[in-house]
Amino acid sequence: MRSRYSAFAVGDAKYLLRTWHPSGRPRTLDLDPALAWTRLAVLDTQAGGLFDATGTVRFRAVYVQDGQRGVLAETSRFVRQDGLWAYLGPVD
């Protein structure tokens, strides 16, 4: 989760696509350079440990766009694929 947030913060779309599970990964990802990610707070995790195949992360990410502060809050699902964690999407 933290590495994906960092990728958003520095505009690394290739990393984000690479760590997105194929079942929901978009073909391309255009990041808005005017959006500045400023803070990440991981609020809760479920599973996702060394011997787990799945996990969830509840977080709040703060951003600034056009001088306005915003917050993205999500509980994200992850799955271990070929030994690496892949983002599945938000919990419904």
C-alpha angles and dihedrals in degrees: 000000000000092000091052091049089051090050090053090048094054096035098247101159092166091061092047092052092045092054095045116099111249092236092071105014116128118230091240136009122209111193119203108240089201090064112089117196108211110170143014126200118186103207102179142352131200120198113325093130130140094281098035126104095200139029145167132222124198111203148160119216121191122211140173122221125172089350092304123116117227137177130218113200121185144150104223128202121220133185130194109241121180088345095307131099116249127192112241100180140260123326108256 
